[in-house]
Amino acid sequence: MSAKVPLALGGLRLDHALVRMFPQYSRNRLQEWVRSGHIRINGARCEPRLPVTGGETIEIAPPRAPRSGAPAAQRMPLEIVFEDRDVIVIDKPPGLVVHPGAGVPDRTMMNALLAHAPELASVPRAGIVHRLDKDTSGLLVVAKNVVAQAKLAEQLASRTVRRVYLALVHGDPPSSGMIDAPVGRDARARTRMAVTRRGKDARTRYRVLERYGRAALVECRLETGRTHQIRVHFQHIRHPLIGEPVYRRGTRHAVAFPRQALHAAELELVHPRTGKPVQWRSPLPADMAALLERLRRGA
């Protein structure tokens, strides 16, 4: 497969740019493939430290190796919004983990995808190019082949994928704004994220859609895609998400809800085969819709 280095990545070392372009592979693995010639830039072998300017053609031919311990295909219901020979768009329900990890060895979206489309077994991470937290609902795109995966990863690296979320937050936030605060691992608890000077740049643009006095419905547009970004950013401005189990400190007049009230409502990207913009929307899930009506009634 091949892909162009986004101009936005100009100035980075090749291995750093590759991690952004192909997040399905680890940095160590990409470095090994560069050194072994399985990755070439403009047709030539190169070194991981080589700086890129943007616009170069990356050719990647992963060596074939037997896979052991691969996730099992498991028949599970999937809400498929769209599917063709290149992509699948899933409307993920709350409570579903995206891929196996510590404490969750199976019954994940990845296991369900492998049963739905067995060809995904030959695509790294079963074609998953971005994630949603377990208790976040909404739209998520999956690539059905390595070419589509590379092109979608390139769009994510270039920040051209448009993602719109709906969140219910505590309090009465300003009508609109940009939360521009770096997000990284919390030095005091490595399983958490935090706003920290050592973090990576993170920007969330938002606007309030409805107010209920003690809470508000907010539309969020991601300009970056850091882990737990929306959850961390709204805690940072002292308006944590309703139901937030981790990033909620000292919230008064708390509204009860069994998960973070966050839904990936819109997804727009360029189709990897046709090159045309495509867009999908997802309505609020039943639990968030019920909470919204309760807040509107003042209950």
Phi, psi and omega in degrees: 000160181218157180202154176272141175289121179300142179302331181295342181265001178304135181100342178281156169296152181304314183294326177292320178295321181297321179298321179290323183281328184231068184294351178287348179246150177283159179298318180299317181295317179297320177299317178299318181292326176296312183295327182274357178088004178283347171237128179234153179241121186052038176083357185247152173289156186205181179246150182302331183280353182302127177285146177253155179253343185102135181100346178293154177265122177262126175247125183232126180231085183302136176295142179280132180215148178296140180260132177239149179065027180291148178302145181276147172285131180224126180292116179215150179292139175230134175271097183266117181276325183204144175206136169220200184283355183244326185221156169233133175250122183253140168260097188282131176281158173296148178095348180265123177282142185286314179215159183300148178196193181302123179083350179228080185284339183201190183059036178255174177299323179299317178298319179294321179297319181296329176283322181289319183225087185303336180296343179292346177297337180266002180252131179308136180054030179053032175083001182287124182247345173208165188234165165234146176301158181311312186263013171263133180260166171122200194276138181211134182257143180233137178270139182264356177208166187291331178293312178298322180297316180297319182291322177291320178297324178296319178295321178295319179295325180277355179061039178258353175284128181264122180234125180241130181244153170247132182225145171255122186239156177286149172084200186230080186288165174304156188298331178196168178168177175240122174267109183243094185209127184295141182241133177206185179296139176286121183297337182269343181207101190292346177276352181253159170254163181202160168284120185210147179298336179276357183280178177269152182303140183212130182224128177235119176265137183218162171211144180279129178264322179213151178237144180231017181085289181268358182204169180211149172266124187236137171264129182240135176240121182279127171260345170224172184228061180279155177303128178060026189304308183296317181299315180291317183297319181285332171294323181298323180266014174067031173226066184296158180295143173297136180080000182299120183272344188242312188257054177227116182232124172062030181284125176269156179056044184298140175262128183283136176196140189280000178207170175293132184278078185221131185222127176280098193269331182223144178219126179225133180205175176266126182299131187294340179260313186276337183075009181259147177294139176227149185218144176227150177231149178230129177289161177302139174294164188301321184291319178290323178297320179294319177297320179300315180294323179296318179294321179297327179279353182078016182280000000 
